[in-house]
Structure formats: C-alpha cells, structure tokens
Amino acid sequence: MKSLHRNGALRRAVLFLSLVPSLVSAQDQADCQPYRWGSSGLKMRQDPADPLPTQGIPILVTVGKINCRYWTTTPAEVNYYTCSQMAQRYSISNDVLFKLNPSLARDCSNVQPETEYCVRGFVEPVRAFDGKCGPPNNNATCLGTDNQCCNSQTWTCGSSTADCAPGTCYEGVCDGDLIYSTDGTCGQDHGFRSCTGRWGDCCSTGGRCGTGPAYCGLFTCQEGDCDVWKEDQQPEGTPWTPDGTCGGAEGYRDGVGTGGLGGLCSWACAHGYCPSPCTCTPGTPGALPPFTGSRGYALLDVQSEPGFGLLCDFVCSYAADYCPEGVCTRVPYTTTPGGDGTACVQGVGEGGKAGLCDYSCRFGHCPAPSGCTCTLYGQPIAEPPVLGTPGKPAPGITDEGFVDLCAFTCNHGYCPPEVCVYA
C-alpha cells in the first residue's frame, strides 16, 4: 500500500514538472510589470475569471472618485452596529468609513450582508501628468507621476535633492508644506509650520521665517533655533528686554496683567520679559533660571486669547515650580493618540451627535462606536460633577449611538432636548 502511494505521488510530480514550461510560456510578461499611473488613471489588473474587486478588475479611477486600496466583506448577519465594527477593526473613524463608501447611510441602516466595502483608500486627486503642480495648477499632486516632488519655487514636479528639500517641496514624497513652510510664514498662526532651508531656521513671534536677531533673538523667536534656548551662549550683559525701544535701559522688574494673565505677567516681567498685554515696571530684572527641559503651552480654552501662548511658553520653560494649571500646561497638543499624559480633548460628530460629541470628547469620553471622532489630544480636562441624572435618546431616535452619548452628557449637565431626555 505504501508503495502505491509513493508511485502515485511520483506520477503527480512528473506530470506537474512536464506542465511547467507551458505554464511559464503562457504567462504574459506584462502582468509582472509594476503598476503605473497613466493620464487616464490607475488601471488595476485582474484574472477575468475572478469577479471580486479586491483582485482588481480593470478600473478607471477618475478625479474626485474613491480610489479604494482594500476591501472587507460584511458577515452574513448585519445590523446598525456593523459599520462601527468595520471601522474599529481597520482602525479608521466612522466618518472615514462613510466617506470611502458614499452609498452607506450614516446610520448604517442600508448595510448589506456578505458585501464588500472599502476600508482603505482616498479621494482620487488631480495628478500632475503634465508636470505642473500645486495651488497655481488646480492643486495637482506629483504623487503617482515620474517626478514626485512639487517644487514650490517653480510649481513643477521634480525628483532632485533640491526639488524634494524641506522648505522647497510643497507636497509629494517629502514632509511638505504642512510641516515645513514653503512661503515664509510659520508658527501658531500659520498651522504650526516650522522654518528650514532657504527660509532660515527661526520663526519670529510675528510668524515669519528668517535668521538673525530679528527672528532668532531672545524674545523675538517663537520656534526653531531660538537664542532663548541658548542663554548660556549669549554675551555677558545681554539685556533681557523684548527690544531696544521700551522698558528702559535696565529692562523690567515687575508687571501685572488682567484675568488669568496676572501671575504670568508678574513672573515674566520680573525676569525681563514683557509681551503685550502685560504692563511692566521698568527696572533691573531678576536672574532668569535655567531652562526646565520642557516647554509650556496655553490650554485649549485660552489659546486664541492674546498673550497666553507666548507667556505660557516662556514661564513654564523657565519656572521649575510655576506653570499655572488653569491656563497653561507642559503637555503638548497633538492629533495623534497615545502620548504620555494625554487624553482626548476635542472631537466631532455628525448631525444630531455634533453637540454631544463636542461636549463629551472634551472630557476624554469620545466613543467611536457612537459616531464620535477625536480630533485633538492633550492634557486631560477634568469632567464636570456627576449629577446622577443619566439620559437616553429622545423618542423617535433609534440610532443606538445616542444611548452612550446621552447617558454621559445628561449626567454631567448637558442634555439637549432635541436628541436626549432624562432617563
């Protein structure tokens, strides 16, 4: 019996080897070539016998349409929660899932069983097949073309080191204008972009890139290779004043400010720094302590108010035992989850959930299954007192996502009657 099995296996092996040459000769060499973008879009190859789009039926991807890169199939039984489950499984927000699948209703009521839905993809952009890119050219992207860096000086696609350099490359296979300024504007009023390359290494308090004292000076620089971070390198006797025209020859010795600025202005002015809207008393400033090792940031609620950003940065950077919790933090804000000491502090939702998500995400409660998307992470904000008044969805609302949101918000004092009622 064993010999019969061995002989059968041997015959199958010989038969397979005899077929290999014909299989190889039948292979179309073009199928082994890398995919390329053409002026009419990306063409994806597929075995004609396989009807599934995951294998890439030749698809013409046009501008503005969804260019899906990965699909998933729903189970045999689906319900209103299936959309949230797909989003969670592939680590995307509900909002992204619905954008990738425009036919899906926002409440997931029309999701179909055993049906493919897109979970990885993007809206097909205008591609610079003519070599012209960026804002002057309908925001065409160089990605997917032979030269994948958009040079902001010429607004043409290139691939040289100069084309792809930070500060010059607007978009493409580079950090791009979202990270490094390509127009000379920078800092907190211009998307927190940094300065580098042909623009210089310092961002002034006025939001302009450059080099020298006007941009990198002790109190003229908000980000970059600032002299304020190199105090030990300053010449002996450097006056601790914002500029040479105010505060007297000796600098400042004390100051005041209104509201939450009071303590910040007092500490900053006592150490020679007096930005608006502080009012400072001229005199000899105290010695500035060494850099604490961490910078300061204005809390979310006061970021847009004059003075808080600069003062929190200065005071928390040098005052080891003083960084007023009510207005400042040493925890930077980020759009990426998982940072040490961070929680969700800002979020969004669609339709009737907009206000609920805005409220609950602020306090770290931003449930994706309920339709909320966290947009900013930072120092946790303390929840309001629990009132013992949990809520539930208002009559007529069947979306289960409201259950969790109404329970949380009503229990903390926010219970909008158009979508929630007290339980």
C-alpha positions as a printed NumPy array, in Angstrom:
array([[  0.   ,   0.   ,   0.   ],
       [  2.811,   2.413,   0.881],
       [  4.493,   1.751,  -2.469],
       [  1.26 ,   2.556,  -4.307],
       [  1.062,   5.918,  -2.508],
       [  4.694,   6.676,  -3.347],
       [  4.156,   5.752,  -7.006],
       [  1.038,   7.955,  -7.215],
       [  2.854,  10.934,  -5.725],
       [  5.761,  10.405,  -8.11 ],
       [  3.417,  10.351, -11.129],
       [  1.758,  13.607,  -9.993],
       [  5.15 ,  15.287,  -9.553],
       [  6.302,  14.211, -13.047],
       [  3.032,  15.451, -14.559],
       [  3.398,  18.858, -12.824],
       [  7.002,  19.274, -13.998],
       [  6.012,  18.428, -17.553],
       [  3.447,  21.239, -17.472],
       [  5.756,  23.931, -16.04 ],
       [  7.264,  25.024, -19.392],
       [  3.814,  25.541, -20.912],
       [  2.67 ,  27.447, -17.814],
       [  5.694,  29.719, -17.972],
       [  5.364,  30.318, -21.708],
       [  1.685,  31.183, -21.262],
       [  2.465,  33.852, -18.641],
       [  2.077,  37.337, -20.048],
       [  5.244,  39.176, -19.119],
       [  3.345,  42.449, -18.922],
       [  1.441,  41.113, -15.891],
       [  4.687,  41.053, -13.929],
       [  5.481,  44.716, -14.504],
       [  4.863,  47.331, -11.783],
       [  1.595,  49.247, -11.883],
       [  1.86 ,  52.746, -13.365],
       [ -0.396,  55.749, -13.383],
       [ -1.478,  56.865, -16.812],
       [ -3.099,  60.149, -17.778],
       [ -6.489,  58.421, -17.592],
       [ -5.947,  56.988, -14.11 ],
       [ -4.697,  53.802, -12.46 ],
       [ -5.551,  50.552, -14.24 ],
       [ -5.633,  47.511, -11.955],
       [ -5.15 ,  44.062, -13.485],
       [ -7.189,  41.011, -12.565],
       [ -7.878,  37.477, -13.614],
       [-11.031,  37.841, -15.785],
       [-12.486,  34.755, -14.144],
       [-12.44 ,  36.424, -10.717],
       [-15.24 ,  38.963, -10.327],
       [-14.15 ,  40.325,  -6.955],
       [-12.909,  43.937,  -6.958],
       [-10.333,  43.055,  -4.313],
       [ -8.431,  41.353,  -7.115],
       [ -8.553,  44.481,  -9.253],
       [-10.98 ,  44.296, -12.182],
       [ -9.635,  46.922, -14.623],
       [-10.987,  50.095, -13.033],
       [-10.658,  53.617, -14.379],
       [-10.126,  55.856, -11.356],
       [-11.274,  59.376, -12.143],
       [-10.618,  62.577, -10.238],
       [-12.912,  63.035,  -7.252],
       [-13.875,  59.348,  -7.067],
       [-12.859,  56.932,  -4.32 ],
       [ -9.61 ,  55.135,  -5.08 ],
       [-10.061,  52.091,  -2.864],
       [ -6.961,  50.139,  -1.911],
       [ -8.522,  47.483,   0.334],
       [-11.973,  45.996,   0.791],
       [-13.545,  43.893,   3.504],
       [-16.646,  41.697,   3.339],
       [-19.521,  42.001,   5.792],
       [-20.779,  38.886,   7.619],
       [-23.969,  37.034,   6.773],
       [-25.822,  38.859,   9.55 ],
       [-25.571,  42.642,   9.762],
       [-27.166,  45.412,  11.838],
       [-26.807,  49.102,  12.634],
       [-23.544,  48.371,  14.527],
       [-21.794,  46.653,  11.594],
       [-20.374,  49.936,  10.27 ],
       [-18.772,  50.782,  13.614],
       [-17.362,  47.267,  13.819],
       [-15.736,  47.601,  10.396],
       [-14.29 ,  50.992,  11.343],
       [-12.89 ,  49.673,  14.62 ],
       [-11.416,  46.571,  13.024],
       [ -9.451,  48.588,  10.48 ],
       [ -8.576,  51.474,  12.847],
       [-10.454,  54.163,  10.946],
       [-13.161,  56.537,  12.125],
       [-16.807,  56.1  ,  11.224],
       [-16.554,  59.328,   9.258],
       [-13.746,  57.924,   7.094],
       [-15.693,  54.705,   6.507],
       [-18.721,  56.646,   5.235],
       [-16.544,  58.835,   3.01 ],
       [-14.984,  55.721,   1.466],
       [-18.448,  54.242,   0.922],
       [-20.776,  57.094,  -0.122],
       [-23.689,  54.71 ,  -0.659],
       [-23.774,  53.787,   3.038],
       [-26.368,  55.621,   5.108],
       [-24.929,  57.475,   8.101],
       [-26.998,  55.36 ,  10.486],
       [-25.786,  52.176,   8.736],
       [-29.403,  51.21 ,   8.035],
       [-28.705,  50.058,   4.464],
       [-25.565,  47.976,   5.075],
       [-25.782,  44.693,   3.151],
       [-24.689,  41.196,   4.248],
       [-21.788,  39.436,   2.509],
       [-20.976,  42.597,   0.585],
       [-17.627,  44.28 ,   0.037],
       [-16.98 ,  47.729,   1.492],
       [-13.911,  49.918,   1.178],
       [-11.789,  50.341,   4.32 ],
       [ -8.564,  51.75 ,   2.857],
       [ -8.461,  54.392,   0.183],
       [ -8.685,  58.058,  -0.681],
       [-10.406,  60.508,  -2.975],
       [ -8.536,  60.448,  -6.26 ],
       [ -6.737,  63.821,  -6.613],
       [ -5.773,  65.746,  -9.692],
       [ -2.407,  64.301, -10.752],
       [  0.258,  66.424, -12.402],
       [  0.792,  64.312, -15.512],
       [  1.787,  67.487, -17.349],
       [  4.468,  68.216, -14.746],
       [  2.674,  71.247, -13.278],
       [  1.622,  71.064,  -9.631],
       [  0.467,  72.898,  -6.513],
       [ -2.01 ,  75.742,  -5.886],
       [ -1.404,  77.553,  -9.206],
       [ -2.253,  74.343, -11.05 ],
       [ -5.535,  73.196,  -9.513],
       [ -3.575,  71.694,  -6.575],
       [ -2.375,  68.863,  -8.814],
       [ -0.187,  66.368,  -6.944],
       [  3.095,  64.945,  -8.187],
       [  2.446,  61.661,  -6.389],
       [  1.949,  58.846,  -8.869],
       [  3.985,  60.565, -11.575],
       [  7.587,  60.002, -12.647],
       [  8.787,  63.021, -10.603],
       [  7.124,  63.021,  -7.202],
       [  8.21 ,  66.273,  -5.51 ],
       [  6.354,  69.547,  -6.145],
       [  8.87 ,  72.4  ,  -6.197],
       [  7.213,  75.483,  -4.666],
       [  9.581,  77.833,  -6.493],
       [  8.665,  76.632,  -9.968],
       [  5.398,  74.733,  -9.25 ],
       [  6.68 ,  71.851, -11.324],
       [  7.296,  68.211, -10.427],
       [ 10.88 ,  67.129,  -9.917],
       [ 12.954,  64.43 ,  -8.291],
       [ 16.245,  66.147,  -7.489],
       [ 17.523,  66.766,  -3.96 ],
       [ 16.681,  70.45 ,  -4.391],
       [ 13.122,  69.677,  -5.529],
       [ 12.469,  67.437,  -2.525],
       [ 14.221,  69.62 ,   0.072],
       [ 12.274,  70.758,   3.177],
       [ 11.165,  74.347,   2.71 ],
       [ 11.029,  73.916,  -1.069],
       [  8.956,  70.75 ,  -1.596],
       [  5.288,  71.688,  -1.326],
       [  3.935,  68.116,  -1.446],
       [  4.816,  64.643,  -2.684],
       [  7.454,  62.266,  -1.331],
       [  8.572,  64.854,   1.244],
       [  7.357,  66.321,   4.539],
       [  5.684,  69.077,   2.555],
       [  4.121,  72.423,   3.398],
       [  2.069,  71.032,   6.285],
       [  5.316,  70.545,   8.236],
       [  7.834,  72.991,   6.748],
       [  6.844,  76.412,   5.451],
       [  7.262,  76.97 ,   1.732],
       [  6.061,  80.587,   1.772],
       [  7.964,  82.026,   4.738],
       [  5.024,  82.076,   7.181],
       [  5.192,  79.896,  10.286],
       [  4.232,  79.261,  13.898],
       [  0.998,  79.124,  15.83 ],
       [ -0.916,  81.439,  13.485],
       [  0.135,  79.544,  10.362],
       [ -0.558,  75.89 ,  11.096],
       [  2.43 ,  75.491,  13.458],
       [  4.714,  75.045,  10.466],
       [  8.475,  75.158,  11.036],
       [ 11.19 ,  77.03 ,   9.158],
       [ 14.107,  75.424,   7.36 ],
       [ 16.151,  75.514,   4.176],
       [ 16.072,  78.699,   2.141],
       [ 13.739,  80.382,   4.66 ],
       [ 16.092,  80.199,   7.628],
       [ 15.817,  78.239,  10.877],
       [ 13.804,  80.565,  13.129],
       [ 10.144,  81.528,  13.303],
       [  9.631,  85.017,  14.719],
       [  6.849,  85.971,  17.13 ],
       [  5.277,  87.677,  14.129],
       [  5.022,  84.359,  12.268],
       [  7.789,  84.912,   9.703],
       [ 10.788,  82.708,   8.912],
       [ 14.315,  84.083,   8.912],
       [ 17.714,  84.244,  10.578],
       [ 19.437,  86.759,  12.812],
       [ 18.305,  88.656,  15.929],
       [ 15.003,  89.795,  14.421],
       [ 13.912,  86.162,  14.062],
       [ 16.083,  84.133,  16.468],
       [ 16.527,  86.73 ,  19.239],
       [ 15.865,  86.045,  22.882],
       [ 12.347,  87.437,  22.748],
       [ 11.638,  87.598,  19.043],
       [ 11.633,  83.856,  18.305],
       [  8.693,  81.52 ,  18.91 ],
       [ 10.035,  78.31 ,  17.354],
       [ 13.183,  76.896,  15.771],
       [ 16.864,  77.577,  16.507],
       [ 15.917,  80.295,  19.011],
       [ 18.522,  82.071,  21.111],
       [ 16.193,  81.834,  24.1  ],
       [ 17.053,  78.12 ,  24.296],
       [ 20.759,  79.021,  24.225],
       [ 21.012,  81.546,  27.058],
       [ 24.467,  80.33 ,  28.048],
       [ 25.701,  81.337,  24.579],
       [ 24.637,  84.982,  24.938],
       [ 27.251,  87.709,  25.517],
       [ 27.628,  88.811,  29.114],
       [ 25.359,  91.754,  29.853],
       [ 22.714,  90.899,  27.211],
       [ 19.636,  92.946,  28.265],
       [ 16.553,  90.831,  28.931],
       [ 14.111,  93.046,  27.09 ],
       [ 11.887,  92.324,  24.092],
       [ 13.559,  95.061,  22.068],
       [ 15.768,  98.131,  22.455],
       [ 12.985, 100.714,  22.436],
       [ 10.963, 100.048,  25.569],
       [ 11.31 ,  99.087,  29.199],
       [ 14.252, 101.356,  29.91 ],
       [ 17.925, 100.552,  29.666],
       [ 17.77 ,  98.156,  32.607],
       [ 14.815,  96.033,  31.477],
       [ 11.787,  95.163,  33.678],
       [ 11.439,  94.209,  37.325],
       [  7.689,  93.694,  37.836],
       [  4.403,  93.602,  35.947],
       [  0.67 ,  92.999,  36.005],
       [ -1.966,  91.516,  33.73 ],
       [ -5.722,  91.035,  33.765],
       [ -7.631,  87.831,  34.405],
       [ -5.609,  84.667,  34.003],
       [ -2.599,  86.68 ,  32.812],
       [ -1.913,  88.16 ,  36.262],
       [  0.502,  85.557,  37.559],
       [  2.119,  85.005,  34.168],
       [  2.807,  88.713,  33.625],
       [  4.152,  89.111,  37.15 ],
       [  6.654,  86.254,  36.755],
       [  7.65 ,  87.101,  33.186],
       [  8.148,  90.824,  33.834],
       [ 10.154,  90.095,  36.978],
       [ 12.558,  88.189,  34.725],
       [ 12.765,  90.801,  31.974],
       [ 10.042,  89.658,  29.562],
       [  7.034,  91.918,  28.98 ],
       [  4.898,  90.976,  25.965],
       [  1.515,  92.553,  25.302],
       [ -0.939,  92.636,  27.07 ],
       [  1.259,  92.769,  30.21 ],
       [  2.009,  96.119,  31.837],
       [  5.532,  96.134,  33.278],
       [  7.544,  98.346,  35.6  ],
       [ 10.995,  99.347,  34.298],
       [ 13.901,  98.246,  36.421],
       [ 16.587,  95.637,  36.876],
       [ 15.177,  92.136,  36.22 ],
       [ 15.906,  89.086,  38.294],
       [ 18.226,  86.366,  37.019],
       [ 16.496,  84.006,  34.628],
       [ 16.512,  80.4  ,  35.938],
       [ 17.891,  77.623,  33.701],
       [ 15.642,  76.006,  31.105],
       [ 13.39 ,  73.396,  32.779],
       [ 13.72 ,  70.954,  29.897],
       [ 10.077,  71.203,  28.799],
       [  8.172,  73.968,  27.095],
       [  4.774,  75.38 ,  28.017],
       [  1.518,  75.612,  26.067],
       [ -1.674,  77.619,  26.535],
       [ -4.677,  75.493,  27.439],
       [ -7.276,  74.945,  24.753],
       [ -9.769,  77.465,  26.174],
       [ -7.307,  80.384,  26.123],
       [ -5.192,  79.574,  23.061],
       [ -6.911,  82.225,  20.946],
       [ -6.601,  84.977,  23.584],
       [ -3.662,  87.408,  23.226],
       [ -0.579,  86.742,  25.287],
       [ -1.29 ,  83.277,  26.684],
       [  0.696,  81.333,  24.069],
       [  3.923,  83.327,  24.45 ],
       [  3.662,  83.721,  28.23 ],
       [  2.891,  80.059,  28.943],
       [  5.834,  79.068,  26.741],
       [  8.225,  81.459,  28.494],
       [  7.108,  80.945,  32.093],
       [  6.712,  77.152,  32.015],
       [ 10.036,  76.823,  30.177],
       [ 11.963,  78.588,  32.96 ],
       [  9.878,  78.413,  36.152],
       [ 10.527,  74.948,  37.579],
       [  7.801,  75.276,  40.221],
       [  5.312,  77.529,  38.432],
       [  3.16 ,  76.706,  35.412],
       [ -0.388,  77.843,  36.288],
       [ -2.688,  74.876,  35.74 ],
       [ -5.721,  76.989,  34.974],
       [ -4.222,  78.44 ,  31.791],
       [ -1.007,  76.553,  30.929],
       [  0.259,  73.019,  30.515],
       [  3.562,  71.309,  29.789],
       [  1.759,  68.593,  27.8  ],
       [  1.788,  69.43 ,  24.059],
       [ -1.359,  69.078,  21.972],
       [ -1.32 ,  66.533,  19.166],
       [ -3.664,  64.902,  16.681],
       [ -2.058,  61.503,  17.364],
       [ -3.356,  59.35 ,  20.246],
       [ -1.171,  57.561,  22.754],
       [  1.068,  60.36 ,  24.063],
       [  2.148,  60.275,  27.707],
       [ -0.343,  62.04 ,  29.943],
       [ -2.763,  62.806,  27.126],
       [ -6.463,  62.213,  26.57 ],
       [ -8.989,  63.314,  24.   ],
       [ -9.847,  66.992,  24.484],
       [-11.694,  67.771,  21.262],
       [-13.918,  65.792,  18.924],
       [-16.633,  65.962,  16.3  ],
       [-19.796,  64.112,  15.327],
       [-22.344,  64.21 ,  12.528],
       [-25.876,  65.565,  12.581],
       [-27.597,  65.37 ,  15.952],
       [-24.428,  63.974,  17.52 ],
       [-22.374,  67.089,  16.768],
       [-23.077,  68.832,  20.071],
       [-22.943,  65.605,  22.086],
       [-19.547,  64.604,  20.668],
       [-18.188,  68.134,  21.066],
       [-19.158,  68.07 ,  24.758],
       [-18.185,  64.511,  25.693],
       [-14.912,  64.335,  23.715],
       [-13.701,  67.42 ,  25.568],
       [-13.599,  65.341,  28.748],
       [-11.922,  62.278,  27.239],
       [-15.166,  60.431,  26.501],
       [-15.175,  60.168,  22.712],
       [-16.682,  56.778,  21.744],
       [-16.073,  55.901,  18.097],
       [-18.874,  53.254,  18.076],
       [-21.291,  56.065,  18.939],
       [-20.14 ,  58.133,  15.97 ],
       [-17.597,  60.477,  17.6  ],
       [-14.144,  61.181,  16.167],
       [-11.417,  62.613,  18.391],
       [ -9.546,  65.413,  16.611],
       [ -7.14 ,  66.575,  19.334],
       [ -5.289,  65.026,  22.283],
       [ -3.707,  66.864,  25.197],
       [ -3.72 ,  67.287,  28.96 ],
       [ -6.914,  65.661,  30.29 ],
       [ -9.688,  68.083,  31.218],
       [-11.496,  67.256,  34.459],
       [-15.08 ,  66.119,  33.994],
       [-17.874,  68.28 ,  35.41 ],
       [-19.554,  66.879,  38.543],
       [-21.74 ,  63.801,  38.073],
       [-25.322,  64.9  ,  38.755],
       [-26.949,  61.494,  38.958],
       [-29.24 ,  62.382,  36.036],
       [-28.331,  59.991,  33.196],
       [-30.104,  60.46 ,  29.895],
       [-31.388,  58.389,  27.   ],
       [-32.244,  59.07 ,  23.34 ],
       [-35.3  ,  61.223,  22.759],
       [-38.449,  59.462,  21.471],
       [-38.158,  58.62 ,  17.79 ],
       [-34.359,  58.329,  17.793],
       [-33.394,  54.731,  17.044],
       [-29.648,  55.148,  16.467],
       [-28.013,  53.189,  19.295],
       [-25.046,  55.573,  19.213],
       [-27.144,  58.103,  21.138],
       [-27.535,  55.734,  24.104],
       [-23.986,  56.141,  25.411],
       [-23.727,  59.822,  24.491],
       [-26.997,  60.873,  26.133],
       [-26.19 ,  58.839,  29.243],
       [-22.854,  60.643,  29.637],
       [-23.775,  64.198,  28.69 ],
       [-27.061,  64.397,  30.617],
       [-25.332,  63.003,  33.696],
       [-22.876,  65.907,  33.519],
       [-25.339,  68.732,  32.926],
       [-25.707,  68.87 ,  29.13 ],
       [-28.911,  67.269,  27.844],
       [-30.102,  68.825,  24.55 ],
       [-33.86 ,  68.087,  24.359],
       [-33.919,  67.622,  20.577],
       [-31.887,  64.412,  20.868],
       [-31.825,  63.415,  24.572],
       [-34.195,  63.175,  27.535],
       [-33.532,  62.338,  31.153],
       [-33.897,  58.618,  31.866]])
